[in-house]
Amino acid sequence: MKQVDIIEEVAAIEAALRTLLSAIDEQNVKRRASDEKVAFAPEAARRAVGFLSPSENISPVEELWKDPFGQSYRLGIRRLGKRLHELGGPQLMSEAIDRVCMNRPGWARTVDSWWHGIGDWAA
């Protein structure tokens, strides 16, 4: 692969990371607003929608059907990290985090934790 192709792919990966992280921020804002509404619901209603249910997983895909967007974002971020690792290892991954998450420490923590275990990347 030519150097120009790698530079273009890294730029595209970084743009995709920004898009996913922005979507996570938007989802978190919506979830907080929804949680505030539910917090005032009577206990029976909260139990009915699962807010007081046990935390045991009943299905191997439960996390995905409970939070399809969040889990999809996580998978996307992880796959992008794996591709960066293929292109340039931990050094390129670190440089990408620095560029994408500049002035966004929350984003950096999110990416860092979801990239745990890619190559020798450790959160």
Backbone as JSON, one array per atom type, in Angstrom:
{
  "sequence": "MKQVDIIEEVAAIEAALRTLLSAIDEQNVKRRASDEKVAFAPEAARRAVGFLSPSENISPVEELWKDPFGQSYRLGIRRLGKRLHELGGPQLMSEAIDRVCMNRPGWARTVDSWWHGIGDWAA",
  "N": [[0.85, -1.18, 0.0], [0.55, 2.19, -0.85], [2.11, 5.11, 0.58], [0.55, 7.44, 0.42], [-2.01, 6.36, 0.16], [-2.27, 5.14, 2.67], [-2.19, 7.38, 4.36], [-4.55, 8.67, 3.55], [-6.41, 6.71, 4.3], [-6.06, 6.62, 7.08], [-6.88, 9.23, 7.72], [-9.58, 9.0, 7.0], [-10.41, 7.05, 8.84], [-10.02, 8.46, 11.23], [-11.93, 10.48, 10.88], [-14.24, 8.93, 10.92], [-14.1, 7.97, 13.54], [-14.49, 10.39, 14.97], [-17.13, 10.92, 14.18], [-18.52, 8.7, 15.28], [-17.97, 9.06, 18.03], [-19.15, 11.55, 18.48], [-21.8, 10.83, 18.01], [-22.2, 9.11, 20.15], [-22.03, 10.95, 22.26], [-24.38, 12.44, 21.69], [-26.31, 10.44, 22.05], [-25.96, 9.91, 24.77], [-26.85, 12.31, 25.91], [-29.57, 12.21, 25.22], [-30.27, 9.87, 26.59], [-29.83, 10.6, 29.26], [-31.81, 12.56, 29.58], [-34.08, 10.99, 29.23], [-33.75, 9.17, 31.36], [-34.08, 10.91, 33.52], [-36.8, 11.43, 33.36], [-37.87, 8.89, 33.88], [-36.91, 8.47, 36.43], [-38.67, 9.76, 38.08], [-40.9, 8.24, 37.95], [-43.36, 6.01, 39.35], [-42.43, 3.3, 41.55], [-43.4, 0.74, 40.71], [-43.85, 1.13, 37.99], [-41.23, 1.68, 37.14], [-40.06, -0.79, 37.67], [-41.44, -2.34, 35.84], [-40.42, -1.52, 33.38], [-37.9, -2.44, 33.56], [-35.92, -1.2, 35.12], [-35.36, -1.9, 37.71], [-34.63, -4.48, 37.58], [-32.8, -7.64, 37.88], [-29.25, -7.73, 37.21], [-28.35, -9.77, 35.65], [-27.36, -11.38, 32.62], [-29.51, -12.64, 30.15], [-29.18, -13.57, 27.66], [-26.71, -14.12, 25.11], [-26.56, -11.97, 23.41], [-27.75, -9.92, 24.69], [-26.77, -7.42, 25.59], [-26.52, -6.11, 23.16], [-29.22, -6.01, 22.14], [-30.36, -4.51, 24.12], [-29.04, -2.1, 24.01], [-28.65, -1.15, 21.19], [-27.55, 0.91, 19.56], [-25.41, 2.01, 21.09], [-23.78, -0.28, 21.49], [-23.19, -0.88, 18.85], [-21.77, 1.4, 18.12], [-19.57, 1.02, 19.77], [-18.5, -1.36, 18.71], [-17.81, -0.43, 16.16], [-15.85, 1.52, 16.78], [-13.94, -0.13, 17.92], [-13.27, -1.81, 15.72], [-12.17, 0.08, 14.01], [-9.93, 0.78, 15.49], [-8.52, -1.65, 15.4], [-7.89, -1.72, 12.69], [-6.23, 0.54, 12.48], [-4.16, -0.42, 14.05], [-3.23, -2.49, 12.42], [-2.23, -0.96, 10.33], [-0.23, 0.65, 11.5], [0.43, -0.02, 14.1], [0.63, 0.37, 17.75], [1.7, 2.95, 17.95], [0.61, 4.49, 15.82], [-2.07, 4.27, 16.55], [-2.08, 5.68, 18.97], [-1.32, 8.24, 18.07], [-3.56, 8.81, 16.51], [-5.59, 8.92, 18.45], [-4.7, 11.16, 19.85], [-5.06, 13.17, 17.91], [-7.83, 12.98, 17.23], [-9.13, 13.19, 19.68], [-8.36, 15.54, 20.79], [-8.63, 18.02, 23.16], [-10.84, 16.75, 24.19], [-11.1, 14.95, 26.65], [-12.83, 12.98, 27.66], [-13.6, 11.56, 25.4], [-11.15, 10.46, 24.72], [-10.7, 8.7, 26.87], [-12.83, 6.92, 26.47], [-12.24, 5.78, 23.91], [-9.73, 4.69, 24.48], [-10.38, 2.74, 26.42], [-12.05, 1.02, 24.93], [-10.34, 0.11, 23.03], [-8.77, -1.61, 24.38], [-6.74, -4.45, 24.56], [-6.28, -4.71, 21.84], [-3.79, -5.69, 19.83], [-0.99, -4.91, 21.65], [-2.2, -3.04, 23.17], [-3.22, -1.48, 26.09], [-5.67, -0.53, 28.38]],
  "CA": [[0.0, 0.0, 0.0], [1.34, 3.41, -0.95], [2.05, 6.01, 1.72], [-0.59, 8.35, 0.24], [-3.21, 5.58, 0.47], [-2.33, 4.97, 4.13], [-2.54, 8.69, 4.95], [-5.97, 8.89, 3.28], [-7.2, 5.78, 5.11], [-5.99, 7.08, 8.47], [-7.75, 10.41, 7.82], [-10.96, 8.51, 6.97], [-10.64, 6.39, 10.12], [-10.16, 9.5, 12.25], [-13.23, 11.13, 10.66], [-15.25, 7.99, 11.39], [-14.04, 7.99, 15.01], [-15.15, 11.62, 15.41], [-18.56, 10.75, 13.96], [-19.03, 7.76, 16.28], [-17.88, 9.66, 19.36], [-20.2, 12.59, 18.53], [-23.08, 10.13, 18.14], [-22.27, 8.64, 21.54], [-22.39, 12.12, 23.06], [-25.8, 12.74, 21.47], [-27.09, 9.37, 22.68], [-25.88, 10.1, 26.22], [-27.73, 13.42, 26.26], [-30.94, 11.71, 25.14], [-30.48, 8.88, 27.65], [-29.96, 11.33, 30.54], [-33.14, 13.18, 29.61], [-35.04, 9.89, 29.42], [-33.56, 8.66, 32.72], [-34.67, 11.87, 34.45], [-38.25, 11.23, 33.33], [-38.16, 7.62, 34.52], [-36.57, 8.56, 37.85], [-39.82, 10.25, 38.82], [-42.01, 7.29, 37.79], [-43.57, 5.16, 40.52], [-41.56, 2.11, 41.58], [-43.98, -0.34, 39.91], [-43.6, 1.44, 36.58], [-39.8, 1.51, 36.9], [-39.81, -2.23, 37.65], [-42.03, -2.87, 34.61], [-39.54, -1.23, 32.24], [-36.61, -3.09, 33.76], [-34.92, -0.41, 35.83], [-35.03, -2.52, 38.99], [-34.46, -5.92, 37.35], [-31.44, -8.12, 38.13], [-28.31, -7.38, 36.14], [-27.9, -10.98, 34.96], [-27.67, -11.46, 31.2], [-30.28, -13.83, 29.81], [-28.84, -13.92, 26.29], [-25.38, -13.64, 24.75], [-26.68, -10.71, 22.66], [-28.6, -9.01, 25.46], [-26.21, -6.06, 25.57], [-26.81, -5.53, 21.85], [-30.61, -5.63, 21.97], [-30.72, -3.48, 25.11], [-28.4, -0.84, 23.61], [-28.12, -1.44, 19.85], [-26.7, 1.98, 19.04], [-24.17, 2.08, 21.87], [-22.94, -1.44, 21.2], [-22.72, -0.74, 17.47], [-20.71, 2.41, 18.15], [-18.41, 0.39, 20.39], [-17.93, -2.28, 17.73], [-17.18, 0.39, 15.12], [-14.62, 2.11, 17.32], [-12.99, -1.22, 18.08], [-12.8, -2.22, 14.4], [-11.28, 1.14, 13.5], [-8.67, 0.62, 16.23], [-7.81, -2.81, 14.85], [-7.32, -1.33, 11.39], [-5.08, 1.42, 12.75], [-3.07, -1.27, 14.53], [-2.68, -3.16, 11.23], [-1.51, 0.01, 9.51], [0.93, 1.28, 12.12], [0.64, -0.44, 15.47], [0.21, 1.24, 18.85], [2.14, 4.33, 17.72], [-0.41, 5.14, 15.0], [-3.29, 4.35, 17.36], [-1.89, 6.77, 19.92], [-1.36, 9.49, 17.32], [-4.95, 9.04, 16.11], [-6.32, 9.38, 19.64], [-4.28, 12.54, 20.12], [-5.68, 14.09, 16.94], [-9.29, 12.9, 17.29], [-9.67, 13.52, 21.0], [-7.78, 16.78, 21.28], [-9.58, 18.82, 23.96], [-12.0, 15.92, 24.56], [-10.57, 13.85, 27.45], [-13.82, 11.91, 27.78], [-13.49, 10.75, 24.2], [-9.89, 9.69, 24.8], [-10.92, 7.6, 27.82], [-13.72, 5.97, 25.81], [-11.49, 5.07, 22.88], [-8.68, 3.93, 25.15], [-10.94, 1.54, 27.06], [-12.6, 0.12, 23.92], [-9.23, -0.47, 22.28], [-8.03, -2.52, 25.26], [-6.55, -5.78, 24.02], [-5.9, -4.7, 20.43], [-2.33, -5.8, 19.88], [-0.55, -4.82, 23.05], [-2.84, -1.84, 23.73], [-3.84, -1.74, 27.4], [-6.35, 0.66, 28.92]],
  "C": [[0.89, 1.24, 0.0], [1.11, 4.3, 0.27], [0.84, 6.95, 1.63], [-1.89, 7.62, 0.58], [-3.38, 5.4, 1.97], [-2.75, 6.27, 4.8], [-4.03, 8.97, 4.75], [-6.84, 7.97, 4.13], [-7.2, 6.19, 6.57], [-6.89, 8.29, 8.67], [-9.23, 9.98, 7.83], [-11.33, 7.82, 8.29], [-10.86, 7.42, 11.22], [-11.49, 10.24, 12.1], [-14.36, 10.23, 11.17], [-15.27, 7.94, 12.92], [-14.74, 9.23, 15.56], [-16.67, 11.49, 15.29], [-19.17, 9.83, 15.02], [-19.03, 8.37, 17.68], [-18.91, 10.79, 19.53], [-21.57, 11.95, 18.7], [-23.27, 9.59, 19.55], [-22.64, 9.78, 22.46], [-23.87, 12.45, 22.93], [-26.69, 11.7, 22.15], [-27.1, 9.54, 24.2], [-26.77, 11.24, 26.69], [-29.19, 12.96, 26.26], [-31.23, 10.73, 26.28], [-30.65, 9.58, 29.0], [-31.33, 11.97, 30.66], [-34.22, 12.12, 29.86], [-34.96, 9.34, 30.84], [-34.18, 9.6, 33.76], [-36.19, 11.7, 34.5], [-38.63, 9.96, 34.08], [-37.89, 7.67, 36.02], [-37.76, 9.02, 38.69], [-41.03, 9.32, 38.72], [-42.16, 6.47, 39.06], [-42.74, 3.87, 40.4], [-42.1, 0.99, 40.71], [-43.73, -0.11, 38.42], [-42.12, 1.27, 36.24], [-39.45, 0.03, 36.82], [-40.3, -2.82, 36.33], [-41.14, -2.62, 33.4], [-38.12, -1.7, 32.48], [-35.57, -2.32, 34.54], [-34.53, -1.01, 37.17], [-34.82, -4.02, 38.83], [-33.02, -6.34, 37.65], [-30.54, -7.84, 36.93], [-27.78, -8.6, 35.4], [-28.28, -10.92, 33.48], [-28.43, -12.75, 30.92], [-29.95, -14.33, 28.41], [-27.45, -13.4, 25.96], [-25.41, -12.33, 23.95], [-27.51, -9.68, 23.41], [-28.08, -7.58, 25.44], [-26.55, -5.36, 24.26], [-28.27, -5.15, 21.71], [-31.07, -4.62, 23.0], [-30.18, -2.11, 24.7], [-27.8, -1.0, 22.22], [-27.2, -0.35, 19.3], [-25.37, 2.01, 19.77], [-23.23, 0.93, 21.57], [-22.4, -1.39, 19.77], [-21.61, 0.29, 17.38], [-19.42, 1.8, 18.7], [-17.71, -0.55, 19.4], [-17.2, -1.5, 16.63], [-15.86, 0.97, 15.58], [-13.54, 1.04, 17.46], [-12.42, -1.67, 16.73], [-11.87, -1.18, 13.79], [-9.92, 1.07, 14.2], [-7.85, -0.54, 15.7], [-7.17, -2.47, 13.51], [-6.13, -0.4, 11.57], [-3.89, 0.59, 13.21], [-2.42, -2.01, 13.36], [-1.82, -2.22, 10.41], [-0.24, 0.54, 10.16], [1.15, 0.95, 13.58], [0.19, 0.57, 16.51], [0.61, 2.71, 18.65], [1.09, 5.09, 16.91], [-1.72, 5.28, 15.76], [-3.22, 5.53, 18.32], [-1.96, 8.13, 19.23], [-2.8, 9.83, 16.91], [-5.78, 9.54, 17.29], [-5.97, 10.83, 19.94], [-4.97, 13.52, 19.19], [-7.2, 14.14, 17.11], [-9.83, 13.47, 18.6], [-9.05, 14.77, 21.61], [-8.87, 17.61, 21.96], [-10.85, 18.05, 24.34], [-11.51, 14.73, 25.39], [-11.55, 12.7, 27.64], [-13.78, 10.98, 26.58], [-12.24, 9.87, 24.27], [-10.04, 8.5, 25.74], [-11.8, 6.51, 27.2], [-12.96, 5.13, 24.8], [-10.44, 4.17, 23.52], [-9.24, 2.64, 25.76], [-11.47, 0.55, 26.02], [-11.52, -0.49, 23.03], [-8.41, -1.44, 23.13], [-7.94, -3.91, 24.62], [-6.26, -5.84, 22.52], [-4.37, -4.66, 20.39], [-1.89, -5.81, 21.33], [-1.1, -3.57, 23.72], [-3.52, -2.22, 25.03], [-4.44, -0.45, 27.92], [-5.84, 0.96, 30.31]]
}
